[in-house]
Each structure stands twice: as C-alpha cells, then as structure tokens.
Amino acid sequence: MDSALKDYAVITGNYWAFTITDGAIRMLVVLHFYTLGYTPFQIASLFLFYEFFGIVTNAVGGWLGARIGLNRTMQIGLLMQIGALAMLAVPAELLTVVWVMVAQAISGIAKDLNKMSAKSSMKTIAKDGHSDLYKIVAFLTGSKNALKGAGFFVGAVLLSWLGFAGAVLAMAGALSVVWALSVFLLRTELGVAKNKPKFSQIFSKSQAINYLSLARFFLFSARDVWFVVALPVYLHSVLGWDFWQVGGYLAVWIIGYGFIQAVAPKLTGLAEEGSTGRGQLVLYGGLLAVTPAGLALALMTDWAVAWVVSIGLLVFAVLFAMNSALHSYLIVRFARADGASLDIGFYYMSNAAGRLAGTVLSGALYQWQGLEVCLWVSAVCIAIASLVALMIPGKMVLEAPEQI
C-alpha cells in the first residue's frame, strides 16, 4: 500500500473512532443530566469548558503540531479522551457539576487536538491539486459527521443499556485499543515545519483566512444555538420522545448531514483554479439563512410540529453541509504549505468560539423563550456569515498562499 494512502487510512480510522465517542458523550451528558432535573441553561453550562478549551487548544495545538508532528498531537488527543471518559465513570455522588465540567474540558482539548491533526495532515497527504484536496477533505469531514451522528445513537443506547458509568467505561476501553493501533501503525512524521515556528505565529496574517475564520464563527454559532441543547430538550420535553428516540433521530440527521458533506464536491461544484470560492460561500450561505427563519415561522402555526421540525432539519442539513464542506476545504487550501497546522489551528479556534457562543445561547434562549427564538438567532448569524464571506478576496495568489 502506498505510504500516503496508508497514513490517510490510519488517520481517518483514528478520527472515526474518536468521533463516535465525542458524539456519544454529548448525548449522554445532555440526556442524563436532564433526567436529574437540570435546566437547559445548566446543561449548556456543562459544556462551557469543553468549548472554551477548544478555542485555546486550536491556537496552541496548531503551533504544537508544527513543532512535534501531527501524528503525536493526534495520539495525545486520544489519550486525553480516554482520561475524560474515565473521569465520568466515578460514582454518582461524585459526579458534580464542577467535576463534569473539568472532564468536558479535557474532552474538548482532546477533540480539537484530534480534529486539527487530522485536517492539517490532509495538506501533506494531498499532492495532486486542489480537486483531489477538496474530495479527500470532504470525505474526511463528511464521514466524521456521519459517525458523530452514530455516536449520538450509541450514547443514547448505552445510557439505556449500561447506565451512565457503564457507557463511558465501555467507550474508554474501545478507544484504548484504537490508540494502541494508532501508535503502532502511524510512524510517518506528518506536518513538522522545516523552520520551527514561534508561538507568536499562531495568529494568521492571511486576509482570506481571517475572514473565513470569522465567517466560520457565525456559521457554527448558527448551528449550535438551536441544535446542541434546545432541540434535544424540545424533542424530549415538548414532543415526549424517549431517550433512544431523541438519540436515534438526531443520529439519523447527522449521518445524513455527513453523507451530504462527503459528496459536497459534486453538489457545489469546484471553484476555478485561481478562485477562492467566495461566490459559492455567499450563495449557499444566503440560502441557508432562510431555513431557520422559515422553520421558526412554521412553528408559530398549527401545523404538525414533528413534521415541521423534520422537514426543516432536512433542508438545513443539506444547505449547512454544503456550506461547512466548502469552509473545510478552503481552509486547507488557503493554509501555508509549511506548517499548515498553524493556519488550520487558528481557523478551528474560531470554529470552537462559535460553538461556545452557540452552546451558551442554546440553553439560555431556549429556557427564556423556547425553540423559536433560537431559530431566529440562527438565521441572523448565518446572514452575518454570508456578509463576512463577501470580504474574502476573489482570487488566490498561488505562489504564496499564506499571503492571500
């Protein structure tokens, strides 16, 4: 097997396994603590450290990956996730809010180390032009999200079957096996910069990357403001669905969303060689902004709520997946050739900040006014993301992409 193909297979498999546990933990915590009587805002607060330390990790992790190699940062992420899972397996009386927040902080660091490493390594592995780069980044991102959806279902099922402690211990054991295989199979030094970057270089000097990062912040705020806490609590409390139904429903949505991301190059088309893809970002962003607004209006009528939510989620999945896939491809394309993890880490720092803002607002706004206001805020955030995308330069400077 070609060494680059082998590395891609190992990295993808590693990322897949990690992602299942990441989705499962999210669903376990939301459902378990809701049954304990926590309010939506209190549940959202459990993820504050998870998202906050994701911001820090992407900044520092990009710099660290350029210095010690992406294979090492990926394996460190796996070990930290195993530790976070083990922390959640303590007896119920020790499972305090502070303890869970610390465990979530470790999990957030682990997730973003793993994601940054996997995405940055694609810059090294893909050497056949931007068409192939779009395809492999789209496949990696789409398959990851499909498996995160599977993780939602796994988490809900394990919670019903093994209980909270049993579920997290089972996942910790499985992930330990993946970590051992990763250490054994992934020997190539990936992503080490020729010139060791200074810590001050974590902030991007690229105009395209800065605007793309700002657009990413608003895009992911728009998703998480209604999807992370508000939607699962709404399905359970308003529609009366059981845990496995909530987990299965959201799992199917994310799996479908991931599949759309994986085939996004066929759906969106590919920008010309010298183009940054700005027009595509603005077009698909504008279409996406209409979706949560339409869903909010529909929920104010007497229509069947379950059907309204399902149709709205389907449309949102298609358009959000196309937007997200374009973003994920463009950041890898824009990133500098030597030390790509610095630019990609900076970009995913904005991604994590958007998730943090969306998560907090999801719990607070739902508790205050319900799902409809979460959807209106989502529409506004997407509109802002599309306006920011207009500021990205229309043409790439291929000779020095770090100066775009």
Secondary structure, DSSP 8 states (H G I E B T S, - for coil): --HHHHHHHHHHHHHHHHHHHHHHHHHHHHHHHHHTT--HHHHHHTTHHHHHHHHHHHHHHHHHHHHH-HHHHHHHHHHHHHHHHHHTTS-GGG--HHHHHHHHHHHHHHHHHHHHHHHHHHHHH--S-HHHHHHHHHHHHHHHHHHHHHHHHHHHHHHHHHHHHHHHHHHHHHHHHHHHHHHHH--S--S--SS---GGGGS---HHHHHHHHHHHHHHHHHHHHHTTHHHHHHHHTS---HHHHHHHHHHHHHHHHHHHHTHHHHH----TTB--HHHHHHHHHHHHHHHHHHHHHHTSSS-HHHHHHHHHHHHHHHHHHHHHHHHHHHHHHS-STTHHHHHHHHHHHHHHHHHHHHHHHHHHHHHH-HHHHHHHHHHHHHHHHHHHTTS-SB--TT-GGG-
